Amino acid sequence: MKDKIKSILPYIIIIVVVLFIKAFIVTPIKVNGESMHPTLEEGDIMILNKTAYYFNEPKRFDIVVVDMPDEYLIKRVIGLPGEHIEYKDNTLYVDGKEIEEDFEHGKTEDFNIKELGSDTVPEDSYLVMGDNRENSLDSRELGFMKIDQLLGRTSLIILPFNRIGSTK
């Protein structure tokens, strides 16, 4: 009996370690829908870094996974706490200053954060949008995302093989 336990113990340890890593550190996540097109394609499998925001705050343009009541959404951080966000003529303005978006995205209709009932992004909250601006359910409809709704950052596509690599 003791020999049997010794022989299966390494496998049990491996399973426990893998489950720990998946639960608390990284896990695969599948892109559903086209709201992040052209950056991400439906069906892409990515690695979600769950530890990304344990010690650091989200940064502008991070791709994040948002925990919603019925599903996970993959979006891009556009507005940070305390900022006034506005889009005019497909251009992002943060606190009145033009900010270059160095990734491909669809045409963004004029939008002012005041439409969400606030002059600035509330503390502990973020404004997120999909890259497919014409077809994305995001903060423009759902409102601000609290920090505890952000499950982590993702930037690495692992499947399909022809799309392996990091995103902007």
C-alpha positions in Angstrom: 0.0 0.0 0.0 2.8 2.4 0.9 4.5 1.7 -2.4 1.3 2.5 -4.3 0.9 5.8 -2.5 4.6 6.7 -3.3 4.1 5.8 -7.0 1.0 8.0 -7.4 2.1 10.9 -5.2 4.1 12.7 -7.9 0.9 12.7 -10.1 -1.2 14.0 -7.4 1.3 16.8 -6.8 1.3 17.7 -10.5 -2.5 17.8 -10.6 -2.6 20.1 -7.5 0.0 22.4 -8.9 -1.8 22.6 -12.3 -5.1 23.4 -10.6 -3.5 26.0 -8.4 -1.9 27.7 -11.4 -5.2 27.6 -13.4 -7.2 29.0 -10.4 -4.9 31.8 -9.3 -2.2 32.6 -11.9 -3.0 31.9 -15.6 -5.8 30.2 -17.5 -6.8 29.9 -21.1 -9.7 32.0 -22.3 -11.6 31.8 -25.6 -12.6 34.9 -27.6 -16.4 34.8 -28.3 -17.8 37.3 -30.7 -16.3 39.9 -32.9 -16.2 42.9 -30.6 -12.3 42.9 -30.5 -11.9 42.5 -34.3 -9.4 43.1 -36.0 -7.1 42.6 -33.0 -8.7 39.3 -31.9 -10.8 36.8 -33.9 -13.7 34.7 -32.7 -12.3 31.4 -31.5 -8.8 32.7 -30.6 -7.6 31.0 -27.4 -5.6 33.4 -25.2 -3.8 33.2 -21.9 -5.4 35.2 -19.1 -2.8 36.5 -16.6 -4.8 36.6 -13.4 -2.0 38.1 -11.4 -1.6 41.2 -13.6 -3.5 43.5 -11.3 -2.5 42.1 -7.9 0.2 44.7 -7.6 -0.3 47.0 -10.6 -3.2 49.0 -11.8 -4.6 48.5 -15.3 -3.0 50.7 -18.0 -4.6 52.4 -20.9 -5.0 50.0 -23.9 -4.5 46.8 -21.8 -6.7 44.0 -23.1 -8.7 42.8 -20.1 -11.2 40.1 -19.3 -14.3 41.6 -17.6 -16.5 39.4 -15.4 -20.1 40.1 -16.2 -23.1 38.3 -14.6 -23.7 36.0 -17.6 -20.4 35.9 -19.4 -16.8 37.1 -19.7 -16.1 40.0 -22.0 -12.7 40.8 -23.6 -12.2 44.5 -24.0 -9.6 47.2 -24.1 -9.0 49.7 -21.3 -9.6 53.2 -22.6 -10.3 55.4 -19.5 -8.6 55.3 -16.2 -10.0 56.5 -12.8 -10.3 60.3 -12.6 -10.1 60.9 -16.4 -12.5 62.7 -18.6 -12.9 60.7 -21.8 -14.3 61.9 -25.1 -14.2 60.7 -28.7 -14.7 63.3 -31.4 -14.2 62.6 -35.1 -12.9 59.2 -34.3 -10.1 60.6 -32.1 -9.6 59.9 -28.4 -9.3 62.8 -26.0 -8.3 62.3 -22.4 -8.7 65.3 -20.2 -8.9 67.4 -23.4 -5.6 66.1 -24.9 -5.5 64.0 -28.1 -4.2 60.5 -27.4 -3.0 58.3 -30.3 -4.4 54.8 -30.3 -1.6 52.6 -31.8 -3.8 49.6 -32.7 -6.4 49.0 -35.4 -10.0 49.7 -34.4 -13.3 50.5 -36.1 -14.7 54.0 -36.4 -15.7 55.4 -33.1 -18.8 57.5 -33.1 -18.7 60.7 -31.1 -18.9 59.9 -27.4 -18.6 61.9 -24.2 -18.2 60.2 -20.8 -21.0 62.6 -19.6 -23.4 60.3 -21.4 -22.7 57.8 -18.6 -23.7 60.4 -16.0 -20.2 61.4 -14.8 -17.6 64.0 -15.7 -14.8 61.5 -15.0 -14.2 57.8 -14.6 -15.0 57.0 -11.0 -12.3 55.8 -8.6 -11.8 52.0 -8.8 -13.5 52.0 -12.2 -12.5 51.8 -15.8 -14.0 52.7 -19.2 -13.5 49.7 -21.6 -14.3 49.4 -25.3 -14.0 46.7 -28.0 -11.8 47.4 -31.0 -14.7 46.7 -33.3 -16.3 50.0 -32.2 -19.4 49.7 -34.4 -20.2 46.2 -33.0 -19.2 46.1 -29.4 -21.1 45.8 -26.1 -18.9 47.8 -23.8 -18.8 50.7 -21.3 -20.7 52.9 -23.7 -23.8 50.7 -22.9 -22.8 48.8 -19.8 -21.2 51.7 -17.8 -17.9 51.7 -16.0 -16.2 48.5 -14.9 -15.1 48.1 -11.3 -11.6 46.9 -10.7 -12.9 43.7 -9.1 -14.7 42.9 -12.4 -11.3 42.9 -14.2 -10.2 39.3 -14.0 -6.8 40.1 -15.5 -4.9 41.1 -18.6 -4.5 39.1 -21.7 -2.1 39.7 -24.6 -1.0 36.2 -25.8 -2.8 34.2 -28.4 -1.9 30.5 -28.2 -4.4 29.1 -30.7 -5.0 28.8 -33.6 -1.3 28.1 -34.5 -1.3 30.5 -37.4 -2.2 33.4 -35.0 0.2 32.6 -32.1 1.8 35.7 -30.7 1.2 38.7 -28.6 -1.3 41.5 -29.4 -1.0 45.2 -29.1 
